[in-house]
Structures are given as structure tokens and as C-alpha cells.
């Protein structure tokens, strides 16, 4: 009998916003990064697995419910300046989404009215007719993008992907909308399993239909594991498990229930009970409505039913339940604050259920949230003070001076502590809301860049006095005086309980770091009289560069003027021509082997190795990810 490989499970809890959904390359590149961060090799956990290693290591990737729903963002053509306005990653306000809807209706009014007329025949409220017409307006194009995206991801990562869910038609001749989940196989990216939501919630029942087809299962290649997919509320219903119980499963194999879900609130909330759109099962205890939390009720009524049904079968070697649940935000963002659970019973003889789940929190989301600041105020304060005085601490460390020089003046430490307390503990986050206002943010940003320029200049000037001939040291100290906070982020994460040795400023330098090194070099050349311009003019030009980029990133997307030059020079200096040609040929071969979309031709994204999400695997190996904000290209943003 052929030996079966161990299945690696990756549940992605990542941060998906309208910024990621604005274009196909951005979303594909981001999801590709998140999947690759969850893949492990047998040799090392910091290296991306090669194709041969991925083939030997079967992988199951699971995303939350509704991952594909907001792909309609890509279906609306608009000028570049409007796209940058609607999808600015720095401004995720609800009115941006409303303006996008208004623009879409204005440009697609005839088609939208046609959809309203088609859906008006059903006896529904106007709100449900509007919502259904909005989703059906781009339903077929959205599904085409969804199918191409996850087909390519499955092939490029050699993974079986349970691609969350999407509101789609069951087939081309069906005009009913369902909440559908699809599974993509790794060898050719084709859809190997589809499952629909049989019990829509009360909110969904106005615009989607109940999926009445019989359930089906899929056997993961190179393993002895079969899977069946349940969409959210279906996992609570005993009728669904009874239908799977009537299926003839493959003998001497293991079976997993995969649950993709989405919650509109905190996972650890009181259990609200069963939805009003469905009949309450007979075995539900009414007292649990007042005593159970949502996780307790889910374990009691969903997981227990699944294990009871599978435990009665004599043809299974083992079984389990895997749930990947996201959290929906006001802006239709899927936050990386959901819950992923892996419950396994590897053999029939096991007395206990094995719980294997380790969360990797996505970098873009893990900021100083209320839970962290309330539970760990000392760690939060120490982390803040470390970043506030990081420039001096690092430069003094390299120059052999006292690391606590700034702390000798209690006024500095007291002022920083007062600011820290007001930011994290002000009532209703009033100070944070005030700082987020665009005019105030611009003023503070300009002041910060002026202060950064002064710190770089002072660092270069003071180091020249000590080491007049050590040009490398002069440039290094001057740059650190300007970007010490970015470099100190690695230590900052460690203080907050998260260790990420594979994500630091030397691997992914931000624009600020590169600009600080360039500015320090220019100040040194000016001092050596190589640049024969007045010091005031050079100082003004450098400060203007920092301010310009700060203002641009406040209004538009993240901007790095060094990127075009880096892309050009890296291809010439650090890549061989044979590698470039081979890589281009491989990408072209993969693209040609995939089925083309029916309604839209979308450009393929470039491969790149960001949080956010959370990832889980069943091998008790973990690769955490946390820190300051990052862009789609994996580089930190200041």
C-alpha cells in the first residue's frame, strides 16, 4: 500500500479591505504572500518551499466565508485618480464605500434598473430587492474573477484551496443566487467540489436562496483524507450532518468537516441563539441562551453533532472538524480577528479529541488594541518609550555612549508618558479621533518630517567631530537618527510577545529608511565640499522631499519613489539573464495551462514574497507575523 503524506493545514485569518480588492494583481499578490507564509519546509521554517517540496507536502488552505464577495470592486471601470481616491489604504471610512456605490449606480444605471425589474417579481422588501440587484449586477463577472484567482493560487502554491464563499449562481442557466463555497485542486486549479449554504440567515434569506442539492466530498491528493464543506450556519443544523451520514464514504480513510464562516461581531460574545429564519432543533436547551457564549454553543451544538455522526461510522480511520471564521467590519472589510479551530481525532481508538491550532496574527492588524493595552499596560508603555527614544538609543549603542542618556532628563520621559496615556486611554479615543482628522494629521506629519531632517543633520554633524574619517559610520549614525524607530521594531515586537526574525527593516527596508540613508550621505558630501551648494539649500531640499512623500501618502496610495530605480537596477545587477528568461517562461506556461475567464481578461500578478492573518496548521509549527503597517509589496510603511 502506498504511503500517504501528512496533510498540512493553513487557515488564513487575514486582513482584506477594499484596498486589496481594487485590482487583481494586488489581491493575488497579497493572498499569495499569506499562503506562502503558512507553508513550511522540512529543512527550515524561514524558507519558502520549492515546487518539489510542495508536491511531497500536501497542503489544505482554508479562507473565511465571503472572501470572494467583494470582488465586484474590480468590475467597475473608473479613472485612475478616482480609483486612488476610493481605494486609498490610509482612509478606510464608510463614506468611501457609499461614494463607490453611488458612482457605480451612476455609471451602470440602465443595467441596475434592469436587475431591479427582474427581481421585482418576488415578494420582497425594497431593501432586499436593492441588495439582490446590486449583487446580481456583477455576479457572473465576479465569479469569473474568483475562479481565475483561486485557480492560479492553487497551482502556484500546489495547495488544495477552500476559497471561502461567494454569492454566485449554481450554473449558467440558473438565475437564483446562492452563498457558494468552492474547492480548487492543486494539479490544474479546477473546481473539484462545490457546496452551497442550505440555511441562509434571516438577513441573507431576502436575497439568496437555499441550496437544496445533495452534499458531496473530495479526496485530497496524496493523502487518505476526504473533506466536506459546510457554509457558516449549516454547521449548526443536525439535518446537514444527517445528509452526510447517508453518504457512502471511502473506507479506511479519514474525514474532515471544513466550516467556512463569517461573524459580524466578536467571537467571544454571548450566544444569541438560533436564527429566526430556521426552526430550532429539538435538542437545544433554552437555558444555554443565558449561560453559553458563542464558542461554547458552537462546540456543544455544531462540533458535538459532527463528532457524533462521524463517530458512529465504522468505515473511518479518524475524523475531525476545522473551522475558519472571519470577522466582518463596517466597511465590508474582513478583519484578521476571527477564530480558526482544528479539532482532530486521528483514530477511532483515541479517547480524547486533539485540539491543534496556533494563531499567526497578521501584521497589518496587530496594533495597540484595547484588549492588549488593558491587559498589558506595562508592555505597552515600555514598547512606546522604546520607539519614542529609539533614535538616540541605537546611535548611542553604536557610538559606545550611555543608552539611558535621554531618560536622565525626567521631563522627556514624563512628557512621553503623558502622551502615551492620552493616546491609549482617553475616553472614547477622543485624542486618536482628533489626530486622524486630515488637517491635523498633515500638520503633525509635516512637523515630524522637519524634525526627522534635523535629527539626521545633527547626527551627521556630531559624528564627524568624533570620527572625521569614518564615512560609513557617519552615514550610519545620521540615518539611524532619522529612522531608528523602524529598525527598533523587531525589539518592539519582542516586548509585545511576538517574535518575527524574518520580518525586519534590513530585509524589507521602507522608503523612510532608504531616504534617511540617502539624506545622510548628501549631508556628508556637502560637508566634504563635494556638493558645492549652500547647506541651507540642501537642508531645504531634503526636508521638502520628506514632506512631499508624506503629503502624497496622506491623500493617495503608498508611494515609494525609489521603487522604479530599484526594480530596474536589481534586474541588471543581481539577476542572471538565464534566470529571468526561465522565470518568465515558467509563468507563461502556468498561465496558459489555466482556463481563461469568460467575461474579463485580467493581468497576472507578479509573484512576491504581509499580516493578517491569522494562520493555523496541524503540525504544531508556527510562524508569527506582527508589527507596523505594511504595503502589498511586503515593505513597511512609516
C-alpha positions in Angstrom: 0.0 0.0 0.0 1.4 3.4 -1.0 2.5 5.5 2.0 0.3 8.6 2.4 1.9 12.0 3.2 1.0 14.2 6.1 -1.5 16.9 5.4 -0.5 20.5 6.3 -3.5 22.7 7.2 -3.3 26.5 6.8 -6.4 28.5 8.0 -5.9 32.1 6.9 -7.2 34.9 9.1 -6.0 37.9 7.1 -7.0 41.5 6.8 -8.9 42.1 3.5 -10.1 45.6 2.8 -11.3 47.5 -0.3 -7.7 48.4 -0.9 -6.9 44.7 -1.6 -10.0 44.2 -3.7 -9.3 47.2 -6.0 -7.3 45.2 -8.6 -6.5 41.6 -9.5 -2.7 41.8 -9.1 -2.9 43.4 -5.6 -5.3 40.8 -4.3 -3.5 37.9 -5.8 -0.1 39.0 -4.6 -1.4 39.6 -1.1 -3.1 36.2 -0.8 0.0 34.5 -2.3 2.1 36.0 0.4 -0.2 34.9 3.1 -0.4 31.4 1.8 3.4 31.1 1.4 3.9 32.4 5.0 1.9 29.4 6.2 3.8 26.8 4.1 6.7 25.1 5.9 9.6 23.1 4.6 11.2 20.1 6.3 14.5 21.8 6.3 13.8 25.2 7.7 10.8 27.4 8.7 12.1 30.6 7.1 12.5 29.3 3.6 9.7 29.3 1.0 9.1 25.7 -0.1 10.2 24.7 -3.6 7.9 23.1 -6.1 9.2 19.6 -5.3 8.8 20.1 -1.6 5.3 21.3 -2.0 4.4 18.3 -4.1 5.7 16.0 -1.3 3.8 18.0 1.3 0.1 18.1 0.6 -1.5 21.4 1.8 -5.0 22.4 2.6 -5.6 26.2 2.6 -8.9 27.5 4.1 -10.3 31.0 3.9 -13.2 32.6 5.7 -16.8 32.9 4.3 -17.5 35.7 1.8 -13.8 36.0 0.8 -14.9 36.4 -2.9 -18.0 38.5 -2.3 -16.3 41.9 -2.7 -14.6 41.1 -6.0 -17.2 43.4 -7.6 -14.8 46.2 -6.8 -12.7 45.1 -9.8 -15.7 45.1 -12.2 -16.2 48.9 -12.1 -14.0 50.9 -14.6 -13.0 54.3 -13.4 -10.3 56.9 -14.0 -7.0 56.5 -12.1 -7.5 59.4 -9.8 -10.9 58.2 -8.7 -9.6 54.7 -8.1 -6.8 56.1 -5.9 -9.4 58.1 -4.0 -11.8 55.3 -3.4 -9.2 52.7 -2.6 -6.7 54.7 -0.6 -5.4 52.3 2.0 -4.9 55.1 4.6 -8.6 56.2 4.6 -11.0 53.3 5.3 -14.1 55.3 6.1 -17.6 54.2 5.5 -18.4 57.2 3.2 -15.8 56.0 0.7 -17.8 52.8 0.2 -21.0 54.7 -0.1 -19.4 57.0 -2.7 -18.2 54.0 -4.6 -21.7 52.6 -4.7 -23.1 55.9 -5.9 -20.5 56.1 -8.6 -21.3 52.5 -9.7 -25.0 53.2 -9.9 -24.5 56.3 -11.8 -22.3 54.6 -14.4 -24.4 51.4 -14.6 -27.9 52.8 -14.0 -29.5 51.1 -17.0 -28.2 47.6 -16.1 -29.1 48.2 -12.4 -32.7 49.1 -13.3 -32.9 46.0 -15.4 -31.8 43.9 -12.4 -34.4 45.6 -10.2 -37.2 44.9 -12.7 -36.1 41.3 -12.9 -36.1 40.9 -9.1 -39.3 43.0 -8.5 -41.5 40.0 -9.3 -40.5 38.3 -6.0 -42.4 39.5 -2.9 -39.6 41.1 -1.0 -38.9 44.5 0.6 -37.3 47.2 -1.4 -34.1 46.9 0.7 -33.8 43.3 -0.2 -34.5 43.9 -3.9 -31.9 46.7 -3.9 -29.3 44.4 -2.3 -30.1 41.4 -4.6 -29.9 43.6 -7.7 -26.6 45.1 -6.6 -25.1 41.6 -6.1 -26.5 40.2 -9.4 -25.3 43.2 -11.3 -21.7 41.8 -11.4 -22.4 38.2 -10.3 -21.1 36.4 -13.4 -18.1 38.7 -13.8 -17.3 38.4 -10.1 -17.4 34.6 -10.3 -15.1 34.6 -13.3 -12.5 36.6 -11.4 -13.0 34.4 -8.3 -12.5 31.3 -10.4 -9.3 32.5 -12.1 -7.8 33.9 -8.9 -8.0 30.8 -6.8 -7.2 28.5 -9.7 -3.9 30.3 -10.1 -3.2 30.3 -6.4 -3.9 26.6 -6.1 -1.5 25.8 -9.0 1.3 28.2 -7.9 1.2 27.0 -4.3 0.4 23.4 -5.1 -2.4 23.5 -2.5 -6.0 22.4 -2.2 -7.8 25.7 -1.5 -11.2 26.0 0.2 -11.8 29.5 -1.2 -14.2 30.9 1.4 -17.5 31.6 -0.3 -19.0 33.9 -2.9 -22.6 34.9 -3.8 -23.0 33.2 -7.2 -25.3 31.3 -9.5 -25.2 27.5 -9.3 -24.8 27.2 -13.1 -25.1 29.3 -16.2 -28.8 28.6 -16.6 -29.8 29.3 -13.0 -30.9 32.8 -12.1 -31.0 32.1 -8.4 -28.3 33.5 -6.2 -26.6 31.2 -3.6 -23.9 31.5 -1.0 -21.5 29.1 -2.6 -18.1 27.7 -1.5 -15.7 26.1 -4.0 -12.7 23.9 -3.6 -9.8 24.2 -6.1 -7.5 21.2 -6.7 -3.7 21.7 -6.8 -2.7 20.0 -10.1 -4.6 22.1 -12.6 -6.6 24.6 -10.5 -10.0 23.2 -11.5 -13.0 23.2 -9.2 -13.2 19.8 -7.6 -16.0 20.4 -5.0 -18.8 22.9 -4.6 -21.1 23.4 -1.6 -23.9 25.9 -1.0 -25.5 27.3 2.1 -28.6 25.4 2.8 -29.8 27.5 5.8 -29.3 31.2 5.0 -29.6 33.6 7.9 -32.5 36.0 8.3 -30.5 38.8 6.7 -29.4 36.6 3.8 -32.8 35.0 3.1 -34.1 38.1 1.4 -31.6 38.0 -1.5 -30.2 34.4 -1.7 -31.8 31.0 -2.0 -31.4 27.8 -0.1 -29.0 25.3 -1.7 -31.0 22.1 -2.0 -28.5 19.9 -3.7 -27.1 16.8 -2.0 -23.7 17.2 -0.4 -20.5 15.8 -2.0 -17.0 15.1 -0.8 -13.5 15.4 -2.2 -10.4 13.3 -1.7 -7.2 15.3 -1.2 -4.4 14.0 -3.5 -1.6 12.0 -1.9 -3.4 11.7 1.4 -6.0 9.4 3.0 -8.2 12.3 3.8 -11.7 13.3 2.5 -13.3 16.6 3.1 -16.9 18.0 3.1 -17.5 21.8 3.2 -20.2 23.5 5.3 -21.0 27.2 5.0 -21.4 29.0 8.3 -24.9 28.4 9.7 -25.2 25.0 8.1 -22.8 23.7 10.8 -25.4 24.3 13.5 -28.1 22.2 11.8 -28.4 18.4 12.5 -30.2 17.8 9.2 -26.9 18.7 7.4 -24.9 16.1 9.3 -27.6 13.5 8.7 -27.3 14.0 5.0 -23.5 13.4 5.2 -24.2 10.3 7.4 -26.3 8.9 4.5 -23.3 9.3 2.1 -21.2 6.3 1.3 -17.7 7.4 2.4 -14.5 5.8 1.4 -13.5 3.1 3.8 -10.2 3.1 5.8 -9.7 6.8 5.3 -10.1 9.9 7.4 -12.9 12.5 7.0 -12.8 16.2 7.9 -15.7 18.7 8.0 -14.5 22.1 6.7 -16.5 25.0 8.0 -16.1 28.5 6.5 -17.9 31.2 8.5 -18.1 34.9 9.0 -19.2 36.7 12.1 -20.4 40.3 12.4 -19.2 40.8 16.0 -16.7 39.5 18.5 -16.3 35.7 18.5 -16.3 35.6 22.3 -19.8 37.1 22.6 -22.9 35.8 24.4 -24.7 33.2 22.3 -27.8 34.9 20.6 -29.5 31.6 19.9 -30.6 30.2 16.6 -31.5 32.5 13.7 -35.2 33.3 13.3 -35.2 32.1 9.7 -34.8 28.4 10.8 -36.6 26.1 13.2 -34.8 25.5 16.4 -33.6 21.9 16.7 -35.3 19.7 19.4 -32.1 19.1 21.3 -31.4 22.8 22.1 -31.6 23.7 25.8 -33.2 27.1 26.3 -31.1 27.7 29.4 -28.0 27.8 27.2 -29.2 31.1 25.7 -28.4 32.8 29.0 -25.3 30.8 30.1 -23.4 29.9 26.9 -21.0 32.1 25.0 -20.9 31.7 21.2 -17.8 29.4 21.2 -19.4 27.2 23.9 -22.6 26.9 22.0 -20.7 26.2 18.7 -18.7 23.4 20.4 -21.8 22.0 22.0 -24.3 22.0 19.1 -22.1 22.1 16.0 -18.9 20.2 16.8 -20.6 17.6 19.0 -23.1 16.8 16.3 -20.3 16.4 13.8 -18.4 14.1 16.0 -21.5 12.1 17.0 -22.3 11.4 13.3 -18.7 10.5 12.3 -18.1 8.5 15.5 -20.9 6.1 14.7 -19.4 5.1 11.4 -17.2 2.0 11.4 -15.6 2.7 8.0 -13.4 5.7 9.1 -9.9 5.6 10.5 -10.3 9.1 12.0 -12.2 12.3 11.6 -12.2 16.0 12.6 -13.7 19.4 12.3 -11.9 22.5 11.0 -13.5 26.0 11.2 -12.1 29.2 9.7 -14.2 32.1 10.8 -13.6 35.7 9.8 -15.0 38.9 11.3 -16.9 41.4 9.2 -16.2 45.1 9.7 -18.5 48.1 8.9 -16.6 48.7 5.6 -17.1 45.2 4.4 -13.5 44.5 5.5 -12.7 41.1 6.6 -10.6 41.6 9.8 -7.9 39.3 11.0 -9.6 39.0 14.4 -11.6 35.8 13.7 -11.1 32.4 15.1 -9.7 29.2 13.4 -10.2 25.9 15.2 -8.8 22.5 14.3 -10.3 19.5 16.2 -9.0 16.1 15.2 -9.5 12.5 16.3 -6.7 10.7 14.5 -8.0 7.2 15.1 -11.1 5.5 16.4 -9.2 4.4 19.5 -8.3 7.9 20.7 -10.2 8.7 23.8 -9.7 12.4 23.6 -10.1 14.9 20.8 -6.9 16.5 19.8 -7.0 20.3 19.6 -4.4 21.7 17.3 -4.4 25.4 16.5 -1.8 28.1 16.6 -2.7 31.6 15.5 -0.4 33.8 13.5 -1.7 37.4 13.7 -1.4 39.4 10.5 1.0 42.3 10.6 -1.3 45.0 9.3 -3.9 44.4 12.1 -2.0 43.8 15.3 -1.8 47.4 16.7 -2.3 48.5 20.2 -5.9 47.4 20.5 -7.9 47.9 23.7 -7.5 44.2 24.7 -3.8 44.5 24.6 -3.4 47.9 26.3 -5.8 46.9 29.1 -4.3 43.5 29.7 -0.6 44.5 29.3 -0.2 48.2 30.1 3.5 47.7 31.2 4.4 46.1 27.9 2.5 48.7 26.0 4.3 51.6 27.9 7.7 50.0 27.5 7.2 49.4 23.8 6.1 53.0 23.3 9.0 54.5 25.2 11.4 52.3 23.3 10.1 53.6 20.0 9.9 57.2 21.1 13.6 57.3 22.1 14.8 54.6 19.6 16.9 57.0 17.6 19.1 58.0 20.5 19.3 54.6 22.0 20.6 53.0 18.8 23.0 55.7 17.9 24.4 55.8 21.5 24.7 52.0 21.4 26.8 52.2 18.2 28.9 55.1 19.5 29.5 53.5 22.9 27.6 56.1 24.9 25.0 55.6 27.6 21.8 54.0 26.4 19.7 55.8 29.0 21.0 59.3 28.2 17.5 60.6 27.2 16.0 59.1 30.3 18.3 61.2 32.6 16.0 64.2 31.9 12.8 63.2 33.6 10.9 65.9 31.7 11.3 64.0 28.4 10.1 60.7 30.0 7.2 62.4 31.7 6.0 64.1 28.6 6.2 60.9 26.6 4.3 59.0 29.3 1.5 61.6 29.3 1.2 61.4 25.5 1.2 57.6 25.8 -1.6 57.6 28.3 -3.8 60.1 26.4 -3.5 58.1 23.2 -4.3 54.7 24.6 -6.7 55.6 27.5 -8.5 58.8 26.6 -12.3 58.5 26.9 -13.9 57.3 23.6 -10.5 57.5 22.0 -11.0 61.2 21.6 -7.4 62.1 21.0 -6.9 59.3 18.4 -10.1 60.5 16.6 -8.7 64.1 16.7 -5.3 63.1 15.3 -6.9 61.1 12.5 -8.5 64.2 11.1 -6.8 65.0 7.8 -5.7 68.7 8.5 -4.3 67.8 12.0 -2.6 64.7 10.6 -1.0 66.8 7.8 0.3 69.3 10.3 1.7 66.7 12.6 3.2 64.8 9.7 5.0 67.9 8.3 6.3 68.7 11.8 7.6 65.1 12.1 9.5 65.3 8.8 11.1 68.6 9.7 12.2 67.1 13.0 13.5 64.0 11.2 15.6 66.1 8.8 17.1 68.0 11.8 17.9 64.7 13.6 19.7 63.4 10.5 21.7 66.6 10.1 22.6 66.7 13.8 23.6 63.0 13.7 26.0 63.6 10.8 27.5 66.8 12.3 28.1 65.2 15.7 29.6 62.0 14.4 32.0 64.0 12.1 33.5 65.6 15.2 34.2 62.2 16.8 35.2 60.1 13.7 36.0 62.6 10.9 37.5 59.9 8.6 34.9 57.1 9.2 32.5 58.0 6.4 30.5 54.7 6.8 30.0 55.3 10.5 28.9 58.9 9.8 26.3 57.9 7.3 25.0 55.1 9.5 24.6 57.3 12.6 22.9 60.0 10.6 20.5 57.6 9.1 19.7 55.9 12.4 18.9 59.2 13.9 16.1 59.6 11.3 14.8 56.0 11.1 15.7 54.4 14.4 12.0 53.6 15.1 11.7 51.4 12.0 14.9 49.5 12.9 13.8 49.1 16.6 10.5 47.5 15.5 12.0 44.0 15.8 12.7 44.6 19.5 9.4 46.3 20.0 7.5 43.2 18.7 9.5 41.0 21.1 8.4 43.2 24.1 4.8 42.8 23.0 5.2 39.0 23.0 5.7 38.4 19.3 9.0 37.2 17.7 9.4 37.7 14.0 13.0 37.2 12.9 12.1 37.0 9.3 10.4 40.5 9.1 12.6 43.4 9.9 13.9 46.6 8.3 17.0 45.1 6.8 15.0 42.5 4.9 12.2 44.9 3.8 13.5 48.5 4.0 10.8 51.1 3.9 11.0 54.4 2.0 11.9 56.3 5.2 14.9 54.1 5.8 16.2 54.4 2.3 15.6 58.2 2.3 17.4 58.6 5.6 20.5 56.8 4.3 20.4 58.9 1.2 19.9 62.2 3.2 22.8 61.3 5.5 25.0 60.7 2.5 24.1 64.0 0.9 24.8 65.9 4.2 28.2 64.2 4.3 29.0 65.1 0.7 28.0 68.6 1.5 30.4 68.7 4.4 33.2 67.3 2.3 32.6 70.1 -0.3 31.8 67.5 -3.0 28.4 69.0 -3.3 29.1 72.7 -3.6 25.7 74.1 -2.6 24.7 76.1 0.4 23.9 74.0 3.5 20.6 75.8 3.9 19.5 74.9 0.3 20.5 71.2 0.8 18.6 71.1 4.1 15.5 72.6 2.5 15.6 70.1 -0.4 15.8 67.1 1.9 13.1 68.4 4.2 10.9 69.1 1.1 11.4 65.5 -0.1 10.2 64.0 3.2 7.2 66.4 3.3 6.3 65.7 -0.3 6.1 62.0 0.2 4.2 62.4 3.5 1.6 64.6 1.8 1.3 62.3 -1.2 0.7 59.2 1.1 -1.9 61.2 3.1 -4.1 61.7 0.0 -3.2 58.8 -2.2 -1.8 55.3 -2.0 1.6 54.4 -0.5 4.3 56.0 -2.6 8.0 55.0 -2.9 9.9 57.0 -5.5 12.9 54.6 -5.1 10.9 51.6 -6.4 11.2 52.1 -10.2 15.0 52.6 -9.8 15.3 49.5 -7.6 13.3 47.4 -10.0 15.5 48.4 -12.9 18.9 48.1 -11.2 18.1 44.8 -9.3 17.2 43.1 -12.6 20.5 44.2 -14.1 22.9 43.7 -11.2 21.5 40.9 -9.1 19.7 38.5 -11.5 21.2 36.5 -14.3 19.6 36.7 -17.7 19.0 33.0 -17.9 17.1 33.1 -14.6 14.9 36.0 -15.8 14.1 34.2 -19.1 13.4 30.9 -17.3 11.1 32.5 -14.8 9.2 34.4 -17.4 8.7 31.2 -19.4 7.5 29.3 -16.3 4.9 32.0 -15.5 3.7 32.0 -19.1 3.4 28.2 -19.1 1.3 28.3 -15.9 -0.9 31.0 -17.3 -1.6 29.1 -20.5 -2.5 25.9 -18.6 -5.3 27.6 -16.7 -8.8 28.2 -18.0 -9.4 31.7 -19.2 -12.2 33.7 -17.6 -15.4 34.1 -19.5 -16.1 37.8 -19.3 -12.9 39.5 -18.3 -9.2 39.2 -19.2 -7.2 40.1 -16.1 -3.5 40.5 -15.9 -1.5 38.0 -13.9 0.1 39.3 -10.7 3.8 39.2 -10.2 4.9 36.8 -7.6 6.3 38.3 -4.4 7.0 37.0 -1.0 2.5 40.8 4.5 -0.5 40.3 8.0 -3.1 39.2 8.7 -3.9 36.9 9.3 -4.1 34.5 11.1 -2.8 31.2 10.0 -3.1 27.8 11.6 -1.6 24.4 10.8 -1.9 20.9 12.2 1.8 20.3 12.7 2.3 22.5 15.8 4.6 24.7 13.9 4.1 28.4 14.0 5.4 31.4 12.1 4.1 34.6 13.8 3.7 37.9 12.0 3.2 41.3 13.6 4.4 44.8 13.6 3.8 48.1 12.0 1.8 48.7 8.8 3.0 47.1 5.6 2.1 47.6 2.0 1.2 45.0 -0.5 4.8 44.8 -1.6 5.8 43.5 1.8 7.5 46.7 2.8 6.8 48.6 6.0 5.3 52.0 5.8 6.1 54.8 8.1 
